[in-house]
Amino acid sequence: FLDSAKFLPHFHSDLRFSHRDEGIMKPLSSSLFSISLGTAYVASATLESVRVSNDTSKYEYTPFFMPPGCSCRRSGVVNDEQCDQFDCQCLCDITAGACDINCCCDQECSRDEIFSFSSCLDEESTSSIVKMCTDRPTALEDVNLKHPLSVSDAPEDELHGLMCIEKDNSAVKGNFFEDQGYPRASQVFSPGGRGAKNLGFHSYYREATSVKLDANYQLGDPITAYHSSDQKLTVAFGGYLILPSADDGGNCIELNTIAFGRNNAGKCSKYINELDVDCGGYLSTARYVSNIYVEQTKGSVILGTSPQVNMANGALLPVRIETFIDSNGNLTTYSGDISTTKWNESSSTCTNALKRITYNVKHNRKAIVDVSLDIETVDIISASQVLEQTFAVNFVSVEVQPSERSHNQNNIITRIRSGNPGYIVGKPTLGGASSNANYTVFQVVAHQAGFTVMDTGAVGQCSSSSPTGSSVGFANDVFVGCTQSMTRDELKDFCTSYQNPMLASKKIGAGRFMFPKWLESEQDLLGIFGNANPLDRSQWIKIESPLDDPRFNIKSRSFLDAKNRCIGMPSRLRYEILWTYVGNVDNPQAKILSAKKSFEDGPSLQHTLPPNKKQPFSFVTTVSWTFSQPTYSIARSPPPTSIFSVPHDVFYPFQMGNPGVQRKSSFLTIIVLLAAIVSI
């Protein structure tokens, strides 16, 4: 689920769906339809894996063991969802509801599409045929053979391959991780628990792929970009569509080209020298929007001609704006008139400078059919020295028809998975929210950006921080913070008020818990596996929170005038997530076992400057991942009930029976037969 991706799910009429619009749940038509959702989608369906707790107003969900797309390897299991020994196929099928490039095992890919692929990502998948023979090693001839054994190069020796083992009928089915269940996060991450640890960090990289000489786009190919000037086409950005990225110092550099079929996102900083000059330059949205075009297929554009000629020939596509969020937070669908980046001399402000841009590239696995942009802007005052910008690209395949969708294929809702089924390290962690506090409706509000936390805000200021600005990658530790500058009186009001605009609140029992609004999060669910289905609540795990306990002890907030210090106000939000591997040891699948969040306060909210001086105060969100080492066991097939069976008259003319009863009869029969043979 990536930022601003446009999902067009198709559903059958026996399911009920609704979507969220500014916090209101609205029902949708019950007939066959398709919808496009902006920031989240909600799925409502019948769920069998549910049991009622002692409190009849709530439901407890029984998380399943085996995810969709896997085969059970444990004998005698009736319900596959409760199978804890399984193997999974087609790990490259990441997009539900559309064909994945170079994924030859994807059932949503047609034969023609598979034929056009440059390679198959699943070529190394295991086969049901196990060939246990090898070419004759030369070292074999060095063995001191005993007469009459010898090594021969005769043609008939090639027939020896017929004696190779084609299929392994061993009772051993493989080594499988033992399922650890879903331990309570409050116990796992308690002091001394097996999940308690210090925050750590990881880094990941991806190797570049070479360009293939083919008119059709292949996975990893750069996308040729053009700029129109005086009705003539020239190359833009040095030739290819770019996605600015950060160098070692965090500065934005335009050396990273967009690779076809590969989603990507990142943040970087642009340092401001002369704001009035930079406002119309690299801070402007026009650089990435104005008169930019891309090739539909490689090498199809004729340079020097007009864009209209190339578009008429089906060779060129304009890069268009889909949505635009101005500096005041107003969201509009592009209709030809947007607020462009401008310098305001009277206020010394650069209005609507570029803050975030997302490319949405729609394709049919071979050619690009549409490129749209989602843009967000921000105002910059002259005192600012740096602007953090976010750049992202999402590739969306043309979707399959409704008749090709099913619960078994887990593709009723078109979406980007973060693994199939196990998570891929670094991919967005699937995040969502329950539709109501009592869980009486089996709905999951699955967020497109996945599990998110706060961002740093404009120039690091918490007042402009978004609670959902940073996406959390699977198994990636996160430390993100911001500062809010306040005078002594402002800190006191922030600490004691119930009406401060920088505070959020949650009713718990008879009291109300107050905390900074940038630490607020509506997400209370995480996808257990990377392909968690929003239609199935049992595939999502609850984030344990002390705020869900009506007995939660709310700390009293107060301001110590003598020390100019605020106590009882949370300044840190901490997430702790436990994960492990399940399934076949040779094909491990990553899953989430449990998660919790907690609010913490510290001695940092103390004003030490003169009362009228603004002092910055830090607020932090952390996400810490802990790996739970699994054990494994060998899975074996049950022994057969009988070795073999034979017809009842196989020993004719002898009789089989109880030796104590038939001994005399059998003995006389043998004597008669022997006498007959002698007489002959």
N, C-alpha and C positions, 0 to 999 in steps of 0.2 A: 504494500500500500504506500504509494509515494505521493508527495505533495502535488495537489491539483490535477491528479490523473483523472480522466473522465471515464467512468465505468458506465456501461449501458447494459445492465443485467436483464435477462429475459426470464420470466417466471411462468409457472403453470397456474391454472385457475384454482387449484385446490390449496394454494398457500395464501396466507395473508401477509401483507407488507405495509409498512408505513415509513415515513421519513421525517427527519427532524428539520424544522425551519424556525430558527431563532428560539430554540428551546421548546417548541410546540410539536407534539406528535400528531401528524396528519395521516389519515388512512388514504390508501391509494386504491385504484380500481382493482376488482377481483378477477377481471378477465386477463387474457394474455396481453402483455404490454412490455415496453422497455422504458427505463428511466435513466436520467443522468443526475448524479448527486455531487454536490460541491465539496463538502468536507467530511461527510460521514454517511453511512447507509445503515438501515435497520432491517433486520430480518426476523420474521415471526413465523414459527412453524411448530407442529406437534413434536414433542420430544419424549421418547420412551424412557430414557435413562434418568429418571427422576424419582426421588422418594420423599415422602412428606416427613418432616421432623415433628418433634413434640409440639412445637409452636405451629399451629395449622396455618398461620398467616405467611409462613416462609417455606421455602423448598430447599432441599439439599440435593445437589447434583452429584451423581456418581461418575467421576471422570473415567473415561475408557482407557484401555491399554493400547490397542492396535489402531493406528490412524488409517484414514482412507488411502488407498493406493498400495496396500501391503497384503501379503498372503500369510496365513497362519501356518506355523510349522509344528505346533503342539498337537498331538493326537487326542481325539476325544473331546475337543472344545466345541460346544454347541453354539455359543454366541461369539462370533469373531471379534467383536469389540472388546471382549474380556480376555482375549488371547495375549499372553505376555511373551511368547516366542514367535517372532515373525520376521519376514524378510520383505524388502521393499524394492520395487522396480521403477523405472522411468524417472530417475531423480532430476532429469533436465526439464520436465514438464512443470515450469514455474508459473505460467499464465493460465489461470482457470477461464475457460470459455473462449480461448483462441489458441492458434497454433504457435508453438515456440520454434524459433529459427534453429535449424540444425538438430532438432530433437526428433529423431526418426521414430521413436517409440510413442510419441504423442498421438493419442487416438483422435485428436482434433485436427491433425494434419492430413490433407488429402494425398493421394498417390502422386499427383503432379507436383505438389509442394515438396514432398520428400525427394522427388527426383531432382528438383532444382537446388537442393542443399549442397553446399560445398563439402560438407563432411557430416558425420553423425556423432553427436556428443555422447551417445549411449553405446558406442561400439565396444567398449570394454565391459559391458554388463555381463553378468554370469549367464551361462547357457545350461539348459537341462541335460545336455549331452556332455559327458565327461570323458575326454579321450586320454587314455592312459598308455600311450606308446610314444616312443621317440625314435629319431633317426639313429642308425647304428653308429656309435661313437668309434672313432679311430683307435681309441685306447683299447677297444675290445680285441684287436688283433695282437696286442702285446701280451695277452693272457697266455699262459703256457697250457695250451689245449691238450687233452689226453686223446690218444688214438682211439676210435677213428673220428673224433670230432674235428671239424675244420671250419674256417671262415670262407665263404664262397660269394662271388659276385654274380652268380647266375641270375638270369631274368626272373626265374620263378621265386627268387627270394623276395620280390616285391609283393608276393601274395601273403607274406607273413603279416602284413598290416591287417589282414582280415581277422586275425586272432586278437586284435587289440580290444580292450574293454571299452565299450561304447557308453554304457550307463552303469553308474555305481549304485548298486542295490544295498549298500551297507545300511544297517539300522541306524547309524549315526547321521543325523540331519544337519549337524553343525553346532557351533558354539554360540550361545545367545546370552546377552546380558540379562541378569535377573532384575525384574521390575522392583523399584524401591518404594512404590506407592506414592502418596502425596503427603509428606510430613508437614506438620504445622510450622509455618515460617516463624511464628513467635517463639517456638522452642529451638528451631535450628539456628537462628541468629541471636539467641540470647547469649549473654556472657558465658563463655565456656562451652557453648554449643559447637557442633561440628562445622557450622557455617560461619562462625565468627572469624573475621579476618580484617586486615587493613586494606584500604583502597589501593588497587593497582591499575596499571594501564597497559594496553597492548597496541601494537601498530601492525598494519596490514598493507600489502602492496599488490599490484596487478601488473603482469607483463603485457607489453604491447603486442599486437598481432600484425602480420603483414597484410598488405592490400592484394586482393586477388583480381586478375584481369578478366572481368566478366561484366556484361552490361547490367546484370541484375545485382542489386546490393547483397552482399554477403555479411555475415556476422563480423563486426569489428571494422568494416570499411569506413573511411571518413566520408563526410557528406559535403559535396562541392557547393560553395555558397557564392552568390553573385550580388552585385550592387548595381542599381539602375541610375544612370546619370545621363541627362539629355537624351532620354529614350534609347540609350545604348547600354549593353551589359558589360561590366568589368568584374574581375574577381574581387571578392570581399574577404577581409580577415586573412589575407595572404593565400586564399584559395579554398579554405575549408571552414565549415561552421565550427565555431569555437565555444568552449565552456571554460571561462576563466577559473583558475585554481590558485592556491596559495603556494608561494615559494617557502624556503626554509624559515624566512622571517615573517611569514603570514601575509606578505604583500600579494596583491592580485597580479597575475601574469597571464597573458593571452597566448600561451603555447600549447594548451591542451585541446586537441580537436575532439569533437563529438564522434564516438564510435557507433556505427549503426547496430541497433538491437541491444545496446547495453545502457541500462539506466545508470545515472551518476548524479551526484550532488556534492556540494562543498561550499565552504565559506572562505572569504578572504577579505583583506582590508585595503582600502585606498586612502593614502595619506594626502591631505589637502594642503597645497602650497598657497595658491591665490584662489579663493573661493569664487570670486566673480568670473574668473577665467575658466576654472575647472568645471563650473556649473554647466556651461554649454559644451564641455568636452567629455572627458571620460566619466563624469557623474551623470550624464544625460541618458535618458531612455532611448533617444533617437539613434544612438550608435548601434543598438541591437535590433531596432524596429524599422527604422525609416528605409523604405525601398530595398529590402533584403529579400532575396529569392534563393531557392535550392533546386537542385536537379531531382526530377522524379526517378530517373534511372541514370546510371553512370554514363558520361560521355554523350548525352543526348542534346545538350545545349550548344547553339552556334553563337560564339562570341561576336560582338559588333552589331548584332541585330537587336531589335526592340524586344522587351519582355512580352509584349502582346503576341508577337509572331511565335515565340517559343512556347507560350502558354497554349496557343491555339494548336500547336503540334503535340501537345501533351508532354513536353520536355521540361517544363518549368512550373514551380509552385511558389506563390508569394507567402512570406512568413507573416501571418496575421495575428492580431491581438484578440484573445478570447475574453479575458477578464482583466479589469484594471482597478486597483485599490489605490486611491489617492492618499495624500499625506494626512487627510482628516479621517481616514478609515472608511470612506464611502466606496462600496463595491458596485461597479457598473459592468454590464456586458457591452463590449465594444460595438459602437454603431457609427464609427467614423470620426467622432469628436472626443478626444481625451485631453486631460490636463497635462500639457507637456512641461518638461523641465525648463524653468525660467529663473533668471536672477532678478530679485526684487531689491532695487537700489535703496529705497526708503527704509526698509527694515534690515538691510544687509543679510538677506536670507535667500538661499537657493531652494526654491519650492519644487516639490515633486522630483527630487533626485532619486535615482534608481536604488532601491533597497533589496529587492528580490525579483528574479526572473526565472521562469520555468518553461522550457520547451516541451511541448507535447507533440510527439511525432507519431502519426498514424500510418501504418504500412500494411501491406499484404504479403510480407515475408520476402518479396522480390523488389517492390517499388514503393516509394513514398507517395501517399495519397493525400496527406494534409499535415501542415505544421502550424500549430497555434501557440500563443504565448499567454502566460499568466504573469502579470506585472504588479508589483507593490512598490510604492514610493514613500519618501519621507522628506520633511523639510530640514534643512541644515542651516544653522546660524553661523555667523562669521567666526565665533569663538571656537568652533569645532575644528579638530585637527585630523580626525580620522573617521571614515565611514566603513562599517562592516556590511558587505554585500553577500547575498546568497545566490548561487547559480545551480540549476538542476535541469536534467533532461529525462523525460519518461517516454519510452517507446510502447505504443499501444497497438496490438495486432487487430486486424479486422476480425470481428467476432464470428463464431460459428452460429448456425441457425438454431432456433428453439428446439427443433426435433433432435438435435445432436447433444442436448443437455440432459443430465440426469443426476440424481443424488449419488449414484454409485461412482460416477466420474468426478463428483465434487466440483462441478463447474456450472451450477445454476446461476451463480453470481459471478460475473466477469470481474477478475481482480488479479493483482500481482501477488503471488505467494512469496514467502521468504524461505522457501525450501519445500521439497516434496518427497516425503513428509517432513523429515527432520530439518531443523533450522540450519541455514548456512551462516557461518560466523561473519558478522559485519552487516548482514542484511537487516532491514528494519524489524524490530520485535513487534509482533502483532499486538495491538492494544485496542481496547474498546470500553464501553460502559454498559451497565445494566440499565434497562429501560425504566425500572422503578425500584424503590428501596426494598420492597418485599419479594421481589423476584417472582411475582405471581403470573407474569407474562414471560414466555420463553423467548426473549428478544435479546439481540446483541447489537449495540450501536458500534460497529467496527469502523475505526477511524482510518482514513486513507494514508495518513503519514505514519501510522502505527503508534507504538508507545512513545509519548512525547513528554518532555519536561520544559522548564523555562529556558529562555535564551538570555543573552547579555543585555538586550535592549539597545536603543540608539546611544552610541558612545558610552556604553556600559551603565546607563541609567536605568534603575529598576522601574521607574514610573512608566517607561515605554517598553518594558519587557513583556513578552507574550508568554503565558503559562504553557503554551504548546509549541514554542518556537524551535525546540531542538528534538530531533528524532533520535531514539536510542537504538543503536545497532546491537544485534544479538551477541552476547558475551563480551561486549565492549564496556568497560568501566567509564563513567562519565563524571566530570566535575565541572559545573558551570555556575557562575555567580554574577552578581551585579552589585552596584552601590547606589544608595539613595542619600543625598545630601540634605541635612536638616539642621535648623537652629535648635537651641535648647528647648524653646517653647513648642516648636514643631515636633520634636521628639517626644515631648510630654503628651501632646495631643494624640500623636500616633500610638503611644503606649496605653493611654487610658480611655480613648474615645470609642464609641460604638457607631459613629457616623463618619469616620474618616474615609475619604474616597480611596485611600491606598490599602484599605483593609477589606478582607472577605470574612464571612462568618458561616458557621454551621451549627444548627440547633442540636443539642445532645441532651436528652432528658428535659429537665426544667431549665437548664442553662444554655449559654451560647458561647461557642469557642471562636475566638477572634484570631486571625493570622494574616500576614501580608498577602495581598491578592495575587502576586506573582508566584506564590507557592501553592496556589489552588490548582486542583486537577479533578476533572470529572471522570477520568479513567479509573475503573476499578477491576478490570479484567485483562488478562494476558492470554494470548493463544498458546495452548500447550505445545503444539507442533507448528512448524512453519506454514502448513497448509490448513490451519484451523478454519472450519466452515462457520460463517456467521449464522447459518440456519440451524446449527446444532450447539446449544448452550453447553453441553457436556464437554465440548472440545476447548473450553475456555476455563481458566483457573482464576479464582478470586485473589485480588491483592489484599492481604490482611491489613486492616487499619484500626488503630485504637479508637478512631472516631466513630466506628460502626458499633462500638460497645456502649449501650446506654448507661453502663456503670462507669464510664471513663471519667476520671477525676480531672476536671478542668482547672488548670493552674490560674490563680488570681493574678491579674495584671496590675502593676502599680509602678509609680515613679518615685524614686527616692530623691527628694529635693536636695538633701545634704550632699549626695554623691553624684547628682545629675545623671542618674542611672535608671534605665528601664529594666524591670525584671518580669518574667512570665510571658514575654512576647517571643514566639518562635522566630528564629533567624535561619534555620536550616531544615530542609526536607530531605530525608534519607530513604532511599529504596535499596532493598537487599533481595537478590534473586538467586535461587538455587537451581542448577541445571545438571543434566547428566546425559549419558548415552543409553539407548535401548536398542532392541532388535538384534540382528546378526552381528557378531563381533567383526566379521570381515566387511560389513556394510553398516556401520553404526549410524544411528539417527539421533540427533540432538533434540531434547525436549526440556521444558520447564517443569520443575517439581513443585515449587512454592515461591511465594513472593510476599513481601511486607513493606509497609512504609511507616515512617515515624517522624514526628516533629521534635526538633531539639532547640533549646535556647541556651545562650551562653552569656558571658560577661561583656560581649563586644558592644552592646548598645549603651554606651556611656559617653556623654558629651564632655569633652575635655578642653575645648576651645572657648574663647569668650562667648557669652550667651548669644550674641547677635551674629556670630560667624557660623556659616554652614559647614558641617562636618560630615564626610562620607561614612556611611555605615554599610557593612557587607552583609549580603544574604546569599545563601548557597543551596544548590540542589546537587545531591550525589546519587549515583547509581552504581552499586557494587555487585559483581557477579561472582558466585562461588560454585566451583565444579565439585559434584559429589561422585567420588570414584565408585563405579559399579563393579560388582562381581559377575561372573558368568558361569554357566553350566552347559553341559552337553545334552542336546536333545536327541532322543532315540525313538525309533519306531517301536510300537508294542510287538511282542513276539506273536507269531501266527498261532491260531487256535489249534491247528493240527498240521503235521508235517506233510502228509499226503493222504489220499483215500483211494481205494481200489474197488473194482466191481465185486459183488458178493460171490461170483462163481469163478474167480480168478484161479483157484486151486482145483477146479473140477478135474477128475471125478472124486478128489478127496473132499472130505467134509470138515468144516471148521466149527468148533463148538466148545463146550465146557469139557476140559480133559477128564474130569471125574465121571462124566456121564457117557461120553462118546469113545472112551479109550478102547473098549473091547470091539466095538463096531469098526473103528478105523483100523485096528490090528488085523481083524479078519479080512477086511477089504484088501489090505496090502498082501496077505498070504495068497489070496485068490489070484491077484494080478501076477504075482511071481510064479505061481504054478502054471498059469496060462502061458507066460513067456517061455518057461522051460519046455513045456510040451511042444511049443512051436519049433 
